[in-house]
Amino acid sequence: MERSDEMLIERYIQQDGDLKQNVEDHRKLEAALADFNKRIYLTPQEEIEKKRLQKLKLVSKDRIYAILAKYRKSA
């Protein structure tokens, strides 16, 4: 994420519950994926779970950017 995006998040996270939830979800998914990435070998089920988490992380990032776009327009 770019610094300008991070600044917008810091500015609006306390007043926008949706933004806060999506940022928290994104961070949790990032941590879960980091755990998978530390492993040398993943079982087929773990590979599927990793892919699922990656997709969810991307969805949460898209939601964050959509919310930030709303704030950029109003600024």
C-alpha positions as CSV (number, residue, x, y, z in Angstrom):
1,M,0.0,0.0,0.0
2,E,1.2,3.5,-0.8
3,R,2.0,6.0,2.0
4,S,-0.9,8.2,0.9
5,D,-3.3,5.2,1.3
6,E,-1.9,4.5,4.7
7,M,-2.3,8.1,5.7
8,L,-6.0,8.1,4.6
9,I,-6.5,4.9,6.6
10,E,-5.0,6.4,9.7
11,R,-7.2,9.5,9.3
12,Y,-10.5,7.7,8.8
13,I,-10.2,4.3,10.5
14,Q,-11.6,5.5,13.8
15,Q,-14.7,7.0,12.3
16,D,-15.5,4.5,9.6
17,G,-16.4,1.1,11.0
18,D,-16.5,-0.6,7.6
19,L,-12.9,0.6,6.8
20,K,-11.7,-0.5,10.3
21,Q,-13.3,-4.0,9.8
22,N,-11.8,-4.4,6.4
23,V,-8.3,-3.3,7.5
24,E,-8.5,-5.7,10.5
25,D,-9.6,-8.6,8.2
26,H,-6.8,-7.8,5.8
27,R,-4.2,-7.8,8.5
28,K,-5.5,-11.1,10.0
29,L,-5.4,-12.7,6.5
30,E,-1.9,-11.4,5.9
31,A,-0.8,-13.0,9.2
32,A,-2.4,-16.3,8.4
33,L,-0.8,-16.3,4.9
34,A,2.6,-15.5,6.5
35,D,2.2,-18.7,8.6
36,F,1.6,-20.7,5.4
37,N,4.5,-19.1,3.7
38,K,6.9,-20.1,6.5
39,R,6.2,-23.8,5.8
40,I,8.4,-25.7,3.4
41,Y,5.7,-28.1,2.4
42,L,1.9,-27.8,2.3
43,T,-0.6,-30.6,2.1
44,P,-3.2,-30.3,-0.7
45,Q,-5.8,-29.1,1.8
46,E,-3.4,-26.5,3.1
47,E,-2.7,-25.3,-0.5
48,I,-6.5,-25.0,-1.0
49,E,-6.8,-23.0,2.2
50,K,-3.9,-20.8,1.3
51,K,-5.5,-20.0,-2.1
52,R,-8.8,-19.3,-0.3
53,L,-7.1,-16.9,2.1
54,Q,-5.3,-15.1,-0.7
55,K,-8.6,-14.5,-2.5
56,L,-10.2,-13.2,0.7
57,K,-7.3,-10.9,1.3
58,L,-7.6,-9.5,-2.2
59,V,-11.3,-8.9,-1.7
60,S,-10.6,-7.1,1.5
61,K,-8.0,-5.0,-0.2
62,D,-10.4,-4.1,-3.0
63,R,-13.0,-3.0,-0.4
64,I,-10.4,-0.9,1.4
65,Y,-9.5,0.9,-1.9
66,A,-13.1,1.4,-2.7
67,I,-13.7,3.1,0.7
68,L,-10.5,5.2,0.3
69,A,-11.7,6.3,-3.2
70,K,-14.8,7.7,-1.6
71,Y,-12.7,9.8,0.8
72,R,-10.4,10.9,-2.0
73,K,-13.4,12.3,-3.9
74,S,-14.7,14.2,-0.9
75,A,-11.3,15.7,-0.1
